[in-house]
Amino acid sequence: MSFQSAIPTSTRAMRSHHVSHRGSPRPRNTRGSAVLLALVAVGVATLLGLSLAATRDANVAASHNLAHAASARAAAAGALEVAVQLLADAETSDPQALAEADGVLFDQLTIGEATAKARVVDLATGLAAGPTSDAVELVVQGVSGGISQVARAVGRMPRPNALPEADLDCSEFALLAIGTLSIEGDALLGLWPNAPLSVLAEPVAYGLADGSRGRIARSPEANLHGTVALCVGSFATDEETRDEQLSEHALSIPTPIHVPMTARPRDRRFDDEESVTRAGATLDGYVAFDMSPEGDMRVPARAATTIRGVRAFDIGGDLRIERGAHVRVEGETAFVIRGNLVIEPCNIEVAPGATLSILVIGNVEIDGAYVGGERSNPDEVRDATGRAAYDGGASRVSILVEGESQVVIREGSVVKGEVYAPRADVSIASRSAIYGRVLGADVALRAGTAIFYDPALDSRRGWSARLSGIWTESGSVQPSIREVEQLSIEDLSRFAAATGVSPTVSPAFLPVAMQSQVADVESVEVRNGTGANAREGRVRTFARGIVRAIQTQIENGRGRWSRATERNGESSRSDLLEGAFTSLGFDAPQAIDD
C-alpha cells in the first residue's frame, strides 16, 4: 500500500481544496482600491504644495505692502515736521499765498522713496487757511508704492510776520471776576464740545483779575474740566515749566490784569420839545422809531421782529422783550439801553454774518430765553447740557453792562455769547448755561448751571501770551495799558499811538464798545473779515479811525518788535506755547485706488 493511499479520502479532499484556493488569481476590485488611494495621496500632496506656494506669495505681497505702508507713514510724519517749520518761519510763512494755493503748503515733496503733500485747513470754517485763519489743521499725505498714509495735527496759526496786537477785552478767560467768584454745587466749567477749536484741547482759564485765590469759593462737587486758575507768577518759558504749571492747574501771569470798563454813551440831546413828550415806542415787525429820553421800548408777546442792515437803537428807558416773541437779527445791530433790559421766555437769534451788541446801563434779567446764533437744528430749543450746536459761536453776541447793577440769567436760559460787566454782579442760576464767557464784578455760578467756553474767543494776543502787545520787550506791562479806562475809541487810540500796538476787541462789541456814542455805527471796519465764513471764528475788529491814524506808529513798532524778538532768539517762530501743534495721529493706511 502506498503512502498516498494510506491517507483518508476526506483529508485528501481538504488538502486538494486548499491548494486549489491559494493558486487562484486576486479579485480585480482590490487592485483598483490601491490605485485610487495612491491618486488621492498624490492629489493631497499637490494641494498642499499649491497652498504653500500661495501662502509664500501672499506673504511676499504683504511684506511689500507693509514696507510701503511704513515708508508712507515715515514720510507723512517727516513732512508734518517740515510743514510746522515752514509755517513758523518768517521767510516762508505767507498766509495770502497759502490762500491762493487753496491751502497747499507743498506738493510732491520727495522723502526717500515716498512723496508727501501738505495742506493747511482753517479749523473754524473748514476751508483753506489764509490771512483770517487763527487755528488750523495740518493734513499731510505720504505716498509710497500705491499706499497712502495721512497724518494730522492741529494748532494755532503761527504769525511770525504779524504786527504786535493787544487783546484788551480779556476774552481769553472763560470766567473772570473782579471781586469774588463763587462756583456752587455741581456747576460746570469747561470747553464747548461742539466748538471747532475744542479739538485743540487748550486749558480753560478762570479766576480773579488780581490773581488771588482767597476770594474764590469752589464747591467740592463742582465740575471743572481742563481748567487752569489765574495766579501771579512767571511765564512758562519752556515745555517743562509749562507742564509743571498745568499739573498744578495754574496759569501764571507776572502782574494782575487791568480790566477796562465798557464805553459809556454820551448824554442824549433833544432839541425838539415834542420828542421829549413822546410816549414809549412799540416795535412790532420792522419799525424805525425815535425814542424819547425816558421812553421804553418793547417787543410785544408772540411778536415776530426782524432787524436788517446796520441799525443802532438808543433807548432812553427800558427794553422789554416779552414772552413768546421772536427777534431775528440780520445785520450789525446795536442797542444802547439807558434803563433795564428784561428778556422773558422768548428767542433772539442772530443770522450768519450778523452781530448783536447790547450795552445796558441798568439791570439785566434773562428768564427762560434763548439768545445766540440762529439755530441750525430747530429741535434744539434751549440746550443747557453742553451739546448745543455751534451755529457761529459766541462772537456773534455781546451783552455789555456799564453800571454798578445786577445781571441775572435764570430759568433754564441759554446764551451763546459774551457777558462783559466789570462793575455789575453776575448770577447764573436754575439750569441756565452760557456758551461763551462771563466777566463781572462778583460772579456766582449756581448749582446746576454751566459755562462752556468757546476757544475761538481767544486770539492768543491777550494777557496770557507773553509775545502779545500787552507786554514790553523786558516782559513788563505796557505803561499805557493802565490808562485804557474804557473800551472807547478815544482810549484805544491813545494806547495805539503811544505803543504802536493795535488794540483789539471782540467783533460783537462793535459798534457800542469801541465808540463813545452810537451815532455813526458805519464808521467801523472788520479786519480780515470779508464775509460770513470769516465771522464764524474769532475775527478781530478795529475802528477805522485807529487804523488810519496810527499806521505809521504801528510800522515803527514793528521794527522795534522784530529786533526784540531776534535778541531773545525767537525770530524764527511764535511763542513756545502758541506755535506748538498737537498731533492727532494717523489715519488708517489705504491704497491709492480706494
C-alpha positions as CSV (number, residue, x, y, z in Angstrom):
1,M,0.0,0.0,0.0
2,S,1.3,3.4,-1.0
3,F,1.6,6.3,1.4
4,Q,-0.8,8.3,-0.7
5,S,-3.5,5.7,-0.4
6,A,-3.0,5.4,3.3
7,I,-4.4,8.9,3.8
8,P,-8.1,9.1,4.3
9,T,-10.2,10.2,1.5
10,S,-11.7,13.2,3.4
11,T,-8.3,14.5,4.3
12,R,-7.1,14.4,0.7
13,A,-10.1,16.3,-0.4
14,M,-9.5,19.1,2.1
15,R,-5.8,19.5,1.0
16,S,-6.8,19.4,-2.6
17,H,-9.3,22.3,-2.0
18,H,-6.7,24.4,0.0
19,V,-4.0,24.1,-2.7
20,S,-6.5,25.0,-5.4
21,H,-7.6,28.2,-3.5
22,R,-4.0,29.6,-3.0
23,G,-3.2,29.1,-6.6
24,S,-6.2,31.2,-7.9
25,P,-5.7,35.0,-9.0
26,R,-6.7,38.1,-6.7
27,P,-10.1,39.8,-7.3
28,R,-9.9,42.9,-9.5
29,N,-11.7,45.3,-7.1
30,T,-8.8,45.1,-4.5
31,R,-6.3,46.3,-7.1
32,G,-8.5,49.4,-8.0
33,S,-8.7,50.5,-4.4
34,A,-5.0,50.7,-4.1
35,V,-4.7,52.8,-7.3
36,L,-7.4,55.1,-6.0
37,L,-5.7,55.6,-2.7
38,A,-2.4,56.4,-4.5
39,L,-4.2,59.0,-6.6
40,V,-5.8,60.6,-3.6
41,A,-2.4,60.8,-1.9
42,V,-0.8,62.5,-4.9
43,G,-3.8,65.0,-5.1
44,V,-3.4,65.9,-1.4
45,A,0.3,66.4,-1.8
46,T,-0.3,68.6,-4.9
47,L,-2.9,70.8,-3.0
48,L,-0.5,71.2,0.0
49,G,2.2,72.3,-2.4
50,L,0.0,74.8,-4.1
51,S,-1.2,76.1,-0.8
52,L,2.3,76.6,0.5
53,A,3.2,78.4,-2.7
54,A,0.2,80.7,-2.5
55,T,1.0,81.4,1.2
56,R,4.5,82.3,0.3
57,D,3.3,84.7,-2.5
58,A,0.8,86.3,-0.1
59,N,3.5,86.8,2.5
60,V,5.8,88.4,-0.1
61,A,3.0,90.7,-1.2
62,A,2.1,91.5,2.4
63,S,5.7,92.3,3.1
64,H,5.9,94.7,0.2
65,N,2.7,96.4,1.3
66,L,3.9,96.7,4.9
67,A,7.2,98.1,3.6
68,H,5.4,100.7,1.5
69,A,3.0,101.5,4.4
70,A,5.9,102.0,6.7
71,S,7.6,104.2,4.1
72,A,4.4,106.3,3.6
73,R,3.9,106.6,7.4
74,A,7.5,107.8,7.9
75,A,7.1,110.3,5.0
76,A,3.9,111.7,6.5
77,A,5.5,112.1,9.9
78,G,8.6,113.8,8.5
79,A,6.6,116.1,6.2
80,L,4.4,117.1,9.2
81,E,7.5,118.4,10.9
82,V,8.6,120.2,7.7
83,A,5.1,121.8,7.4
84,V,5.3,123.1,11.0
85,Q,8.7,124.7,10.4
86,L,7.6,126.3,7.2
87,L,4.6,127.9,8.9
88,A,6.7,129.2,11.8
89,D,9.5,130.5,9.6
90,A,9.2,134.3,8.8
91,E,10.7,133.9,5.4
92,T,8.3,131.1,4.2
93,S,5.1,131.9,6.1
94,D,2.8,133.8,3.8
95,P,-1.0,133.4,4.6
96,Q,-2.1,135.2,1.5
97,A,-0.1,132.9,-0.8
98,L,-1.4,129.9,1.2
99,A,-5.0,131.0,0.5
100,E,-4.2,131.5,-3.2
101,A,-2.8,127.9,-3.3
102,D,-6.0,126.5,-1.8
103,G,-4.2,125.8,1.4
104,V,-1.5,123.6,-0.2
105,L,1.8,124.3,1.6
106,F,3.8,121.9,-0.6
107,D,3.1,119.2,-3.1
108,Q,5.2,116.2,-4.3
109,L,7.9,116.6,-1.7
110,T,10.3,113.6,-2.1
111,I,11.3,111.8,1.1
112,G,13.3,108.7,0.4
113,E,11.2,106.5,-1.9
114,A,7.9,108.3,-0.9
115,T,6.3,111.6,-1.8
116,A,4.4,113.9,0.6
117,K,1.8,116.7,0.3
118,A,0.7,119.1,3.0
119,R,-2.5,121.2,3.1
120,V,-3.5,123.7,5.8
121,V,-7.2,123.9,6.7
122,D,-8.9,126.6,8.8
123,L,-10.5,124.8,11.8
124,A,-13.3,127.4,12.1
125,T,-14.5,127.3,8.5
126,G,-13.2,124.0,7.1
127,L,-11.8,126.0,4.1
128,A,-8.3,126.5,3.0
129,A,-6.3,128.6,5.5
130,G,-5.4,132.2,4.8
131,P,-4.9,135.6,6.4
132,T,-8.0,135.3,8.5
133,S,-7.2,131.9,9.9
134,D,-6.4,131.6,13.6
135,A,-6.4,127.9,14.4
136,V,-5.6,125.4,11.6
137,E,-5.3,121.7,10.9
138,L,-2.3,120.3,9.0
139,V,-3.3,117.4,6.8
140,V,-0.1,115.7,5.4
141,Q,-0.3,112.7,3.0
142,G,2.6,110.4,2.4
143,V,2.5,108.0,-0.6
144,S,4.8,105.0,-1.3
145,G,4.2,102.2,-3.8
146,G,0.5,103.0,-4.1
147,I,-0.1,103.1,-0.3
148,S,-1.3,106.3,1.2
149,Q,-0.8,107.4,4.8
150,V,-2.3,110.6,6.3
151,A,-1.0,112.4,9.4
152,R,-2.9,115.2,11.1
153,A,-2.1,117.9,13.6
154,V,-3.9,121.0,15.0
155,G,-2.6,124.2,16.5
156,R,-2.7,128.0,16.4
157,M,-1.5,129.5,13.2
158,P,2.0,130.9,13.7
159,R,2.3,134.5,12.6
160,P,6.0,135.4,12.6
161,N,5.4,138.5,10.4
162,A,2.3,139.8,12.2
163,L,2.3,143.2,13.8
164,P,2.0,143.3,17.6
165,E,-1.5,143.2,18.8
166,A,-3.1,143.5,22.3
167,D,-6.4,141.9,23.1
168,L,-7.8,144.2,25.8
169,D,-11.3,142.7,26.4
170,C,-10.0,139.7,28.5
171,S,-11.8,137.3,26.2
172,E,-9.2,134.6,26.8
173,F,-10.8,133.8,30.2
174,A,-14.0,131.7,30.4
175,L,-14.9,133.1,33.8
176,L,-13.2,136.2,35.3
177,A,-14.3,138.2,38.3
178,I,-13.0,141.5,39.8
179,G,-14.2,141.0,43.4
180,T,-15.4,137.5,44.3
181,L,-16.0,134.2,42.4
182,S,-18.4,131.5,43.6
183,I,-18.8,128.1,41.9
184,E,-21.5,126.3,43.7
185,G,-22.9,122.7,43.9
186,D,-22.3,120.7,40.7
187,A,-21.8,123.8,38.5
188,L,-19.7,123.0,35.4
189,L,-16.9,124.9,33.7
190,G,-15.3,123.5,30.6
191,L,-14.9,123.7,26.8
192,W,-17.8,123.9,24.4
193,P,-17.6,120.4,22.9
194,N,-19.1,121.3,19.5
195,A,-16.8,124.4,19.0
196,P,-14.5,123.7,16.1
197,L,-11.4,124.8,18.1
198,S,-12.2,122.5,21.0
199,V,-10.0,119.9,19.3
200,L,-7.1,122.0,20.3
201,A,-7.8,120.9,23.9
202,E,-6.4,124.1,25.3
203,P,-6.8,124.8,29.1
204,V,-9.9,126.8,30.1
205,A,-8.8,129.8,32.2
206,Y,-10.7,131.3,35.1
207,G,-10.1,133.2,38.2
208,L,-9.9,136.7,39.7
209,A,-8.3,139.6,37.8
210,D,-5.7,140.2,40.6
211,G,-4.7,136.5,40.6
212,S,-5.9,135.9,44.2
213,R,-7.1,132.5,45.2
214,G,-8.5,133.6,48.6
215,R,-11.8,135.1,47.2
216,I,-12.7,132.0,45.1
217,A,-15.3,129.8,46.7
218,R,-15.4,126.4,44.9
219,S,-17.7,123.6,45.8
220,P,-16.1,120.1,46.1
221,E,-18.8,118.8,43.8
222,A,-18.1,121.4,41.1
223,N,-17.1,120.0,37.7
224,L,-14.1,121.9,36.3
225,H,-12.8,120.1,33.2
226,G,-9.4,121.0,31.8
227,T,-9.3,124.3,33.7
228,V,-6.4,126.4,35.0
229,A,-6.8,129.1,37.6
230,L,-5.2,132.5,37.2
231,C,-2.4,133.4,39.6
232,V,0.5,135.9,39.7
233,G,3.9,134.3,38.8
234,S,6.4,133.9,36.0
235,F,5.5,132.9,32.4
236,A,6.3,129.4,31.4
237,T,9.3,129.7,29.0
238,D,9.8,126.0,28.3
239,E,7.9,122.8,28.0
240,E,8.9,121.5,31.4
241,T,7.8,124.7,33.2
242,R,4.5,124.7,31.3
243,D,3.8,121.0,32.2
244,E,4.6,121.8,35.8
245,Q,2.1,124.6,35.9
246,L,-0.5,122.6,34.1
247,S,-0.1,119.8,36.6
248,E,-0.9,122.4,39.3
249,H,-3.9,123.7,37.2
250,A,-2.3,127.1,37.3
251,L,-2.0,129.9,34.7
252,S,0.8,132.2,35.8
253,I,0.9,135.9,34.7
254,P,3.6,138.3,36.1
255,T,1.1,141.0,37.1
256,P,-2.6,141.5,37.9
257,I,-4.9,142.1,35.0
258,H,-6.2,145.5,34.2
259,V,-9.9,145.3,33.1
260,P,-11.2,148.3,31.2
261,M,-14.8,149.4,31.7
262,T,-17.3,149.5,28.9
263,A,-17.7,152.7,26.9
264,R,-20.4,154.9,28.3
265,P,-22.5,156.6,25.6
266,R,-22.7,160.4,25.7
267,D,-25.8,162.0,27.0
268,R,-28.6,162.4,24.5
269,R,-29.7,165.8,23.4
270,F,-33.3,166.7,22.3
271,D,-33.9,170.0,20.6
272,D,-37.4,169.1,19.7
273,E,-39.8,169.6,22.7
274,E,-42.3,167.3,21.0
275,S,-39.9,164.4,21.1
276,V,-39.5,164.9,24.8
277,T,-43.1,164.2,25.5
278,R,-43.4,161.3,23.0
279,A,-44.5,158.1,24.6
280,G,-42.5,154.9,24.7
281,A,-42.4,153.0,21.4
282,T,-43.6,149.6,20.5
283,L,-41.6,147.5,18.0
284,D,-43.7,145.0,16.1
285,G,-42.3,143.8,12.8
286,Y,-39.6,146.1,11.5
287,V,-40.3,149.7,12.5
288,A,-37.9,152.7,12.6
289,F,-38.5,155.0,15.5
290,D,-37.2,157.9,17.5
291,M,-37.2,157.4,21.3
292,S,-37.8,160.0,24.0
293,P,-35.3,160.4,26.9
294,E,-37.4,158.3,29.3
295,G,-39.3,156.3,26.7
296,D,-39.4,152.5,26.9
297,M,-39.2,150.0,24.1
298,R,-40.9,146.6,24.0
299,V,-41.3,143.7,21.7
300,P,-44.9,142.5,22.3
301,A,-45.7,139.0,23.4
302,R,-45.6,136.5,20.5
303,A,-44.4,139.2,18.0
304,A,-42.0,138.3,15.2
305,T,-39.4,141.0,14.7
306,T,-36.6,141.2,12.1
307,I,-33.8,143.8,12.2
308,R,-32.0,144.2,9.0
309,G,-28.9,146.2,7.9
310,V,-26.8,148.3,10.2
311,R,-29.0,149.5,13.0
312,A,-28.5,151.4,16.2
313,F,-31.2,151.8,18.8
314,D,-30.6,154.3,21.6
315,I,-33.3,153.7,24.2
316,G,-33.8,156.2,27.0
317,G,-35.7,153.8,29.3
318,D,-36.1,150.0,29.4
319,L,-36.1,147.4,26.7
320,R,-38.5,144.5,27.4
321,I,-38.9,141.5,25.0
322,E,-42.0,139.8,26.1
323,R,-43.0,136.1,26.4
324,G,-43.2,134.1,23.2
325,A,-41.6,136.9,21.0
326,H,-39.1,136.0,18.2
327,V,-36.4,138.5,17.3
328,R,-34.2,137.8,14.3
329,V,-31.1,140.0,13.6
330,E,-29.8,140.1,10.1
331,G,-27.2,142.8,10.2
332,E,-24.9,144.7,12.6
333,T,-27.3,145.7,15.3
334,A,-26.5,147.7,18.5
335,F,-28.7,148.6,21.4
336,V,-27.9,151.2,24.0
337,I,-30.3,150.8,26.9
338,R,-30.2,153.5,29.5
339,G,-32.6,151.7,31.7
340,N,-33.0,148.0,32.3
341,L,-33.0,145.0,29.9
342,V,-35.7,142.4,30.5
343,I,-35.9,139.3,28.3
344,E,-38.8,137.0,29.1
345,P,-39.1,133.4,27.7
346,C,-38.5,134.1,24.0
347,N,-36.0,133.6,21.2
348,I,-33.4,136.1,20.0
349,E,-31.4,134.6,17.0
350,V,-28.6,136.2,15.1
351,A,-28.3,135.2,11.5
352,P,-25.0,134.1,9.9
353,G,-22.7,137.0,9.3
354,A,-24.6,139.3,11.7
355,T,-23.8,140.6,15.1
356,L,-25.8,141.8,18.1
357,S,-24.3,144.2,20.7
358,I,-26.3,145.3,23.7
359,L,-25.0,148.0,26.1
360,V,-27.0,148.3,29.3
361,I,-26.6,150.9,32.0
362,G,-29.2,149.4,34.3
363,N,-30.1,145.8,35.3
364,V,-30.3,142.7,33.1
365,E,-32.8,139.9,33.6
366,I,-32.9,137.0,31.2
367,D,-35.6,134.4,32.2
368,G,-36.1,131.2,30.2
369,A,-34.8,132.7,27.0
370,Y,-32.6,131.8,24.1
371,V,-30.1,134.4,22.9
372,G,-27.5,133.4,20.3
373,G,-26.8,132.4,16.8
374,E,-29.6,131.2,14.6
375,R,-30.1,127.5,15.4
376,S,-29.4,125.1,12.6
377,N,-31.3,122.4,14.5
378,P,-34.9,123.6,15.1
379,D,-35.3,120.8,17.7
380,E,-32.5,122.2,19.9
381,V,-34.7,124.7,21.8
382,R,-32.6,125.6,24.9
383,D,-29.9,123.0,25.4
384,A,-28.0,123.7,28.6
385,T,-26.2,120.3,28.6
386,G,-23.2,121.3,26.5
387,R,-24.4,119.6,23.4
388,A,-25.8,122.7,21.7
389,A,-24.7,123.2,18.1
390,Y,-22.0,125.8,17.4
391,D,-24.0,128.0,15.0
392,G,-21.4,130.7,14.6
393,G,-20.1,130.6,18.1
394,A,-20.1,133.2,20.9
395,S,-18.5,136.1,19.0
396,R,-21.9,137.0,17.4
397,V,-23.5,138.3,20.6
398,S,-22.2,140.6,23.3
399,I,-24.1,141.8,26.4
400,L,-22.1,144.8,27.9
401,V,-23.2,146.2,31.2
402,E,-21.8,149.7,32.1
403,G,-23.4,150.4,35.5
404,E,-23.0,149.0,39.0
405,S,-26.1,146.9,38.6
406,Q,-27.3,143.3,38.6
407,V,-27.1,140.7,35.8
408,V,-29.4,137.6,36.4
409,I,-29.6,134.7,33.9
410,R,-32.0,132.1,35.2
411,E,-34.9,129.7,34.5
412,G,-33.1,127.5,32.0
413,S,-31.9,130.4,29.8
414,V,-29.2,129.7,27.2
415,V,-26.9,132.5,26.0
416,K,-24.4,131.8,23.2
417,G,-22.3,134.9,23.6
418,E,-20.2,137.1,25.8
419,V,-21.3,138.8,29.0
420,Y,-18.9,141.7,29.9
421,A,-20.0,143.5,33.1
422,P,-16.9,144.8,35.0
423,R,-18.9,146.8,37.6
424,A,-22.0,144.5,37.8
425,D,-22.7,141.4,39.9
426,V,-23.5,138.4,37.7
427,S,-25.6,135.4,38.8
428,I,-26.2,132.4,36.6
429,A,-28.9,130.2,38.2
430,S,-31.6,127.5,37.8
431,R,-30.3,125.2,35.0
432,S,-29.0,128.0,32.8
433,A,-25.9,127.9,30.6
434,I,-23.6,130.3,28.9
435,Y,-21.9,129.1,25.7
436,G,-19.1,131.7,25.5
437,R,-17.6,133.5,28.5
438,V,-18.5,135.7,31.5
439,L,-16.7,138.7,33.1
440,G,-18.2,140.5,36.1
441,A,-17.5,142.2,39.4
442,D,-18.9,139.5,41.7
443,V,-19.8,136.3,39.8
444,A,-21.8,133.4,41.1
445,L,-22.2,130.2,39.1
446,R,-25.1,128.4,40.9
447,A,-25.7,124.7,41.2
448,G,-27.0,123.0,38.1
449,T,-25.6,125.7,35.7
450,A,-22.7,125.7,33.3
451,I,-20.3,127.8,31.3
452,F,-19.0,126.2,28.1
453,Y,-16.1,128.3,26.8
454,D,-15.7,129.0,23.1
455,P,-11.9,128.9,22.4
456,A,-12.4,130.9,19.2
457,L,-12.7,133.9,21.6
458,D,-9.0,133.6,22.5
459,S,-6.8,135.4,19.9
460,R,-3.6,134.4,21.8
461,R,-2.8,138.1,22.0
462,G,-4.0,138.7,25.5
463,W,-2.6,138.8,29.0
464,S,-1.5,135.1,29.0
465,A,0.5,135.4,25.8
466,R,4.0,136.7,26.6
467,L,4.6,137.8,23.0
468,S,1.4,139.9,22.8
469,G,1.4,143.6,22.5
470,I,0.4,143.9,26.2
471,W,4.0,143.2,27.3
472,T,7.1,145.3,26.7
473,E,10.4,143.9,25.5
474,S,11.6,143.4,29.1
475,G,8.4,141.4,30.0
476,S,6.6,144.1,31.9
477,V,3.2,145.5,31.1
478,Q,3.0,148.4,28.7
479,P,2.5,151.5,30.9
480,S,-0.2,152.9,28.6
481,I,-2.4,149.9,29.1
482,R,-3.3,151.1,32.6
483,E,-4.6,154.3,31.0
484,V,-7.2,152.4,29.0
485,E,-10.1,153.1,31.3
486,Q,-12.8,152.3,28.8
487,L,-13.2,150.3,25.6
488,S,-13.8,153.5,23.8
489,I,-12.3,154.8,20.6
490,E,-10.6,157.6,22.5
491,D,-8.8,155.4,25.0
492,L,-7.9,152.8,22.4
493,S,-6.5,155.5,20.1
494,R,-4.3,156.9,22.8
495,F,-3.0,153.4,23.6
496,A,-2.2,152.7,20.0
497,A,-0.5,156.0,19.4
498,A,1.7,155.6,22.5
499,T,2.7,152.0,21.9
500,G,2.5,151.3,18.2
501,V,0.4,148.3,19.1
502,S,-3.0,147.6,17.6
503,P,-5.7,147.2,20.2
504,T,-8.4,144.6,19.5
505,V,-11.8,143.6,20.9
506,S,-14.5,141.1,20.1
507,P,-16.5,141.8,16.8
508,A,-19.8,141.9,18.6
509,F,-18.5,144.7,20.8
510,L,-18.9,146.9,17.8
511,P,-20.3,149.5,17.5
512,V,-21.0,150.5,21.1
513,A,-17.9,149.1,22.8
514,M,-15.4,151.0,20.5
515,Q,-17.3,154.2,20.2
516,S,-18.4,156.6,23.0
517,Q,-21.7,157.2,21.3
518,V,-24.0,155.3,18.9
519,A,-24.3,158.0,16.3
520,D,-22.4,156.5,13.4
521,V,-22.4,152.7,13.5
522,E,-21.0,152.5,10.0
523,S,-17.6,154.1,10.9
524,V,-16.0,150.8,11.7
525,E,-14.4,148.1,9.7
526,V,-13.7,144.4,10.3
527,R,-10.1,143.4,9.8
528,N,-9.6,140.1,8.0
529,G,-13.4,139.7,7.8
530,T,-14.8,139.5,4.3
531,G,-18.0,137.5,4.8
532,A,-20.0,135.1,6.8
533,N,-17.2,132.5,6.9
534,A,-14.7,134.9,8.3
535,R,-17.1,135.8,11.1
536,E,-17.6,132.2,12.2
537,G,-14.3,132.3,14.1
538,R,-12.6,134.9,16.1
539,V,-12.5,137.9,13.7
540,R,-10.6,140.7,15.4
541,T,-12.1,144.1,14.8
542,F,-10.7,147.6,14.6
543,A,-12.1,151.1,14.4
544,R,-11.3,152.7,11.1
545,G,-10.0,155.8,12.8
546,I,-7.4,153.9,14.8
547,V,-6.1,152.0,11.7
548,R,-5.7,155.2,9.6
549,A,-4.4,157.5,12.4
550,I,-1.6,155.3,13.7
551,Q,-0.4,153.3,10.7
552,T,3.0,155.0,10.9
553,Q,3.4,154.3,14.6
554,I,2.5,150.6,14.0
555,E,5.1,150.3,11.3
556,N,7.7,151.8,13.5
557,G,6.6,149.5,16.3
558,R,7.1,146.5,14.0
559,G,10.8,147.4,13.7
560,R,11.2,147.6,17.5
561,W,9.3,144.3,17.9
562,S,11.4,142.4,15.3
563,R,14.7,143.5,16.9
564,A,13.4,142.5,20.4
565,T,12.4,139.0,19.3
566,E,15.7,138.5,17.5
567,R,17.6,139.4,20.6
568,N,15.5,136.8,22.5
569,G,16.2,134.1,19.9
570,E,12.6,133.9,18.9
571,S,12.6,135.4,15.4
572,S,12.1,132.1,13.7
573,R,8.8,131.1,15.4
574,S,6.0,132.2,17.6
575,D,5.7,131.8,21.3
576,L,6.5,128.3,22.6
577,L,3.1,128.0,24.0
578,E,1.4,129.3,20.9
579,G,3.2,127.8,17.9
580,A,3.2,124.2,19.0
581,F,1.0,121.8,17.1
582,T,-0.8,118.8,18.7
583,S,-0.7,115.6,16.7
584,L,-4.0,113.8,16.0
585,G,-2.1,110.7,14.9
586,F,-2.5,108.8,11.6
587,D,-5.5,107.8,9.5
588,A,-5.7,104.1,8.5
589,P,-3.4,103.4,5.5
590,Q,-5.2,102.7,2.2
591,A,-4.4,102.0,-1.4
592,I,-4.4,105.0,-3.7
593,D,-7.2,103.3,-5.8
594,D,-9.6,103.0,-2.8
